Amino acid sequence: MERIKSLVAGAVCVALAGLLGGCGASYQARSVDLKSTLVNPSLLKEGTEDQALYRYRNPKVNIASYTKVMIEPVTIAKDGELDADEQENYRKLANNAFVYLNEELKKDYQIVMSPEANTMQLKFAIVDADTSKPVRNLFSTVMPIGIGVSVLKYGATGKQSGVGEITGEMKVTDALTGELLAAAVDRRVGGKAAQGIVDTWYNADEALKFWAKQVRWGLCTERKGPNCEKP
């Protein structure tokens, strides 16, 4: 049964790719509720093109002067509002995000555990997250009427029917002085990947992988690296 669902979902994805932006695990949302917990929201400006929805870049700082990074444990902004099951799932996402950031940034930087000279301190927070809804997701992927609803919802909101989403925030400071170097707030929503029908947190987790790659790419372009890998 699972194989049949995956095959059907994949076939429909091919047909809808041009209309709904493809069948990837996640894509950037059109908007985000700007409730920054790491920096003053007034500092953030709307991003453009491949940037986060909102961002800040300190124009006085030379990113290329930093050779090390200290990655803080990923936090959950709404921790006190979650029940036990939600806390467990959010904690898994937070732990995964920490791993993904380390895996990406260690390719270019020395990872350190305490403040040192020439070190960036990176803080990442999961602001909000939501699961995909398997029944609604499958219905809106394989049934003509459901596909129609998903198309209409995407046109109105930028989010397809039944998919998951996640909002994340990042803050980068000088590890010794605390000077703010950069910040970003972004939101990603699920694409019609077949895995999102089976694993309800798949879309959110894939977004965390994307952000980790995007952080590495952004830092690489800032220091004008020779082989920057765009996610």
N, C-alpha and C positions, 0 to 999 in steps of 0.2 A: 504493500500500500504506500509506504514512504517513497519507494522508487517511482511509483506511478505519479505521485504528487510532484516529485522533483522534475520528472520528465515533462509533465503538463505545464508546470510553472515555467520551466525553461523555454518551452515552445512559445508560450504567451509572451514572455519577456522579449523574445526576438521581435515579435510583431509590434510590441509597444515601445521598443527602445527609442525610436525617433520622437515619439510623442511625449513620453514620460521621462526623458532624460536618461534612458538606459536602465540596466538591471543590476547595477552595482550594489554593494552592501550599504552604502550611505552616500549622501550628497549634501552640500551646504544648504541650509534653510534660507528662506528669503528674509527672515527677521528673527530677532531674539529679544526677549524681555530683559532689558538691561538692569539687572540687580547685582551689580558687582560686589563681591565680598572681599576681594584682595586689594583693590585700589579704588580711589575716588572716581566714580563714574564720569565726573566732569572732565577728567583727563582724556577719556577715550574718544576717538574720532572714527567715523565710519570707514571701513576698509574698502579697497577696490580690487577688482579682478580676483586674483588667487589669495588675497589676504583674508584674515578673519573678519567677521562682520563688524567688530569694533576693535580698535587697536591703539596702542601708544608706542612711540619710539622716541627715546631721548636723543635729540639731535646733537648733543654735546659729547656723546660717548663713542669711542672707537671700539666696536665689537671685536675687531681683529686682535686687540690687545689681550683678550681673554683666552686662556689655554686650558682651563679646568672648569668643571661644573659640579656643583653640589646639588643633588636632587632631593628635595624634601619628600617625605611620605605624602601621598595624594590624600587630600581632605574631601569631606562630604559636606557641602554647605547646609543641607537640610537634615543633618543627622538626627537632631532632636525631634523631628516630625515623623520619623519612620517607625513602623512596627518591626517586630523581630525579623520576619521574613524579608521585608524590604531592606533592612539594615544588612542582612547577610548578602543579598544580591548586590547592593551598592558597594559593600566592602570588597566583593569579588572584582567589581569593575575598577575600584580604586587600586587594588593590588595589581591588577592587570595593567592599568595605566602606568604605574610606577615601573613595572618590568619593561613595558614598551619604550618608555622614555630612556631608560638606562640602555637598552639594547641599541637604540638609534644613536644616542649622543656619545656613547663610548667609541663609536667609529671615528669620531673627530676630536674628542676631548678626553682628558684624564678625569675620571670620576673620583671625587674626593668626599670624605665624610665630615669634614670640618672646614670652617672658613680659612682660606689661604689667600696669598697675593695672586692677582690675575685669575680670580675665580668668580664665576657667575653662580648665584643661588637661584634655583628654579623652584617655584611653588606652583602646583596645579590643583585645582579644585573642581569636583563634579558638582555643578550647580543644580542640575535636575536631570532626570532620566526617566524613560518610559519604555515598557516592553512593546513588542509587536503583539498583535491580537490574531492568533493563528486562524481562527474560523473566518473572521472578517478579511484577513489577509488572503487566504485561499480563495474565498468567495469573490473577492475583487480582482483576483488574478486569473481565474479560469471561467467564471460565469459572465456571459455577455452583459447582463444588467449590472453585475458587480463591477465589471471593467468600466462601464459607463459612469457609475458613481465615482470610481477612483479617478477617472479623467476629469470629471467636474470638480472634485475636491482638490486635485492637483492644480487645476486652473485657478481656483479661488484662493487657495492657501499655500500652494507650493509643497504640500505634503500629500502623499498618496494614502489611500485608505488601508488601515490595519497595520501600518508599519511602526517601528519603534523610533525613538529619537533620544538625543542627549545634548545637554548644554554644558560646556566646559569653560574654565577661566584659567589663565596663566599669568604669572608675574615673575619677572626676572630682575634681580637686583645685584649690585656688587656685594659679594659675600662679606667683605670687611667693613665697608662704609655704609651699606644699606641703601645706597643711591639707586633709584629706580632706573632701570635700563630699558625695559620694554614690558608691555602688558597686552593681553588680548582676551576677548570674549567671543565665543563662537557657538553655533548650534548646527547640528547635523541631523538629518532625518533619514529614515531607511529607504533604500531602493527595493525593487521587487526581486531580490535574490531569493532563491528557493530555500536557502538555509534559514531565512527569517520566518518561514512557516513552521519549522520544526523547533528552532532554538529562539525563544522569545527575547533573549538579550543579545542576539547576534548583531543586530544593527548598531546598538550602542557600543558593543565591544569593537566592532570594525571601525567605528568612528574614532575610538581611542587610538587604534593602530594608525589611522590616517593622521591624526593630530601629532603623534610622535614623529612621524616621517616629515610632517609639515614644519615642525619646530626645527628639526635638523636642516631641512632645506632652507628655511628662513635665515638661520644663523650662517649657513654656508654662503648664501647670496650676499649677506651683509658684509662678510669678510672677503667677498669676491673670490671664493674658492674655485679651483679649476674644474672640479667634477661634481657639481651640485646635482643631487638626484631629486627631481620634482616628484612628489607623490601622485 
